[in-house]
Amino acid sequence: MTSLILAVGNKNLSSWSLRPWLAMKQAGIPFEEVNLKMRTPAFRDTLARDYAPARLVPVLRHGDRLVWESLAICEYVAETFPDAKLWPADPVARAFARAIAAEMHAGFGALRQALPMNICGQFEVPGLAPDVRADVDRIVDLWRMARDRFGAGGSLLFGQFSIADAMYAPVATRFRTYGIDVPGFAAEYVEAIYALPAMKVWITDAERETQPDR
């Protein structure tokens, strides 16, 4: 099979890059990684030359096929590698997983703006604006519903790892970076995300990336 190439941005900051990277890495799907440093002159030049019509990362190249947007990449990979079981097998659970993944992809703008992903950072947030608090509460509610209805057999949203976990992994990092107070089950879920082998690799790379000599 033609190899997959996934172009990603800075690992400390690029939440959208983390999502498909984590899905593929955690599922054991082989791919070549291309790291593009955002906010550099070469960034857009490389995208325009090698990954058009995509304008941002992440971008997946599979032979002559090009897929961009995190959720679209995850869906493509799930269809191309069905044995990876990146969506729950049960149709009801799968529909719920797709719904909350899509909500993450399209929503929570207040949280994104106020609490950008910064894995290696540690910041104090004295208080959350009402719209940010509403986003946090909605995310926690979604996590609760997934865990209560479909989470038996594991510590992740649907028990075992799925694309839904990949979509919410950057939120888990935000909760830790900014010290957001969440209920115990949500804090346990954050710990479960950080315990994923693939997530540990990403975090190590982010730490190396932010060293002064990098």
C-alpha positions in Angstrom: 0.0 0.0 0.0 1.2 3.5 -0.8 2.6 5.1 2.3 0.8 7.9 4.2 2.5 11.2 4.8 1.1 13.5 7.5 2.2 17.1 7.7 1.8 18.6 11.1 2.7 21.9 12.8 4.4 22.8 16.1 3.6 20.1 18.6 3.4 22.4 21.5 0.8 24.6 19.9 -1.0 22.9 17.0 -4.1 21.3 18.5 -5.5 20.4 15.1 -2.3 18.6 14.2 -2.4 16.5 17.3 -5.8 15.1 16.6 -5.2 12.9 13.4 -1.6 12.3 14.5 -2.8 10.8 17.8 -5.5 8.8 16.1 -3.0 7.2 13.6 -0.2 6.7 16.1 -2.3 5.2 18.9 -4.0 2.9 16.4 -0.6 1.7 15.0 -1.2 3.0 11.5 2.2 3.5 9.9 2.9 7.0 8.4 5.7 9.4 7.7 5.6 12.6 9.6 6.5 16.0 8.1 6.9 18.7 10.7 6.3 22.3 9.4 7.2 25.1 11.7 4.2 27.5 11.8 4.7 31.2 11.5 7.8 30.9 9.4 8.4 32.0 5.8 8.8 28.4 4.7 5.4 27.3 6.1 3.0 28.6 3.5 5.6 28.1 0.7 5.8 24.4 1.5 2.1 24.0 1.8 1.6 25.8 -1.5 4.3 23.7 -3.2 3.6 20.2 -1.8 0.1 20.2 -0.3 -2.1 22.5 -2.3 -5.0 23.2 -2.1 -4.6 22.8 1.7 -3.7 26.1 3.3 -3.1 24.9 6.9 -1.9 21.8 8.7 -2.6 19.0 9.3 -2.6 17.6 5.8 -2.6 13.9 4.8 -1.0 12.7 1.6 -1.8 9.2 0.4 -0.4 8.6 -3.0 -2.2 11.1 -5.3 -4.9 11.8 -2.7 -4.7 14.8 -0.4 -6.9 15.2 2.7 -7.0 18.2 5.0 -9.0 19.2 8.1 -8.5 17.0 11.2 -11.8 15.3 11.3 -11.8 14.5 7.6 -8.3 13.0 7.9 -9.5 10.8 10.8 -12.5 9.7 8.9 -10.4 8.8 5.9 -8.0 6.8 8.0 -10.8 5.0 9.7 -12.3 4.0 6.3 -8.9 3.0 4.9 -7.9 1.0 7.9 -11.1 -0.6 9.3 -9.1 -3.1 11.4 -7.8 -0.2 13.5 -11.4 0.2 14.9 -11.1 4.0 15.3 -14.9 4.3 15.8 -17.0 2.2 18.3 -18.4 -1.0 16.8 -21.9 -0.4 18.3 -23.9 1.8 15.9 -25.5 3.8 18.7 -22.2 4.5 20.3 -20.6 5.2 17.0 -23.3 7.8 16.2 -22.8 9.5 19.5 -19.0 9.4 19.1 -19.3 11.1 15.6 -21.7 13.7 17.0 -19.4 14.8 19.8 -16.4 14.7 17.5 -18.2 16.9 15.1 -19.2 19.3 17.9 -15.6 19.6 19.0 -14.5 20.3 15.4 -17.1 23.0 14.8 -17.6 24.5 18.2 -16.2 25.8 21.5 -14.7 28.9 20.0 -14.7 30.8 23.3 -12.5 28.1 24.9 -10.2 28.0 21.9 -9.7 31.8 22.0 -9.2 32.1 25.7 -7.2 28.9 26.4 -5.0 28.1 23.4 -3.2 24.8 23.5 0.3 25.2 25.0 1.3 21.7 26.3 4.5 22.8 27.9 3.0 26.0 29.5 1.6 26.4 33.0 -0.7 29.4 33.5 -2.9 30.7 36.3 -6.5 31.6 35.3 -8.1 33.6 38.0 -11.6 33.2 36.5 -13.3 32.1 33.3 -15.5 34.4 31.3 -19.1 33.1 31.1 -18.9 31.9 27.5 -15.6 30.0 28.3 -17.2 28.5 31.4 -20.2 27.4 29.3 -17.8 25.7 26.8 -16.0 23.9 29.7 -19.3 22.8 31.2 -20.6 21.5 27.9 -17.4 19.5 27.3 -17.6 18.0 30.7 -21.2 17.1 30.2 -20.4 15.3 26.9 -17.6 13.4 28.6 -20.0 12.4 31.3 -22.6 11.2 28.9 -20.1 9.2 26.9 -18.5 7.6 29.9 -21.9 6.8 31.6 -23.5 5.3 28.5 -20.6 3.8 26.5 -17.4 3.9 28.7 -17.5 0.4 30.2 -14.4 -1.7 29.6 -11.8 1.1 29.6 -10.9 4.6 30.9 -11.6 6.5 27.7 -14.8 8.0 26.4 -16.1 4.9 24.7 -14.0 2.5 26.8 -11.4 1.9 24.2 -9.5 4.5 22.2 -11.5 6.2 19.4 -11.4 9.2 17.2 -13.5 11.0 19.8 -10.6 10.8 22.2 -8.3 12.1 19.6 -10.6 15.1 19.0 -10.8 15.9 22.7 -7.1 15.3 23.6 -6.1 18.9 23.0 -8.9 20.0 25.5 -7.4 17.6 28.1 -4.1 19.5 27.7 -5.8 22.8 28.0 -7.5 21.8 31.3 -4.1 20.8 32.7 -2.1 23.8 31.3 -4.6 26.3 32.7 -5.5 24.4 35.9 -9.2 24.2 35.0 -11.2 22.7 37.9 -13.3 19.8 36.6 -15.2 17.0 38.3 -13.3 13.9 39.4 -14.3 11.7 36.5 -13.2 14.4 34.0 -9.9 14.7 35.8 -9.5 10.9 35.5 -10.2 11.1 31.8 -7.5 13.8 31.4 -5.1 11.5 33.1 -6.1 8.6 30.8 -5.4 10.8 27.8 -1.9 11.7 29.1 -1.3 8.0 29.8 -1.7 7.0 26.2 1.6 5.8 24.7 1.2 7.9 21.6 0.3 11.0 23.7 3.5 10.6 25.7 5.5 10.6 22.4 3.8 13.8 21.3 4.4 15.5 24.6 8.1 14.5 24.6 8.4 15.9 21.1 6.7 19.2 22.2 9.1 19.5 25.1 12.1 19.0 22.8 10.7 21.5 20.4 10.5 24.2 23.1 14.0 23.9 24.4 16.1 27.1 23.9 18.5 25.5 21.5 15.8 24.3 19.1 
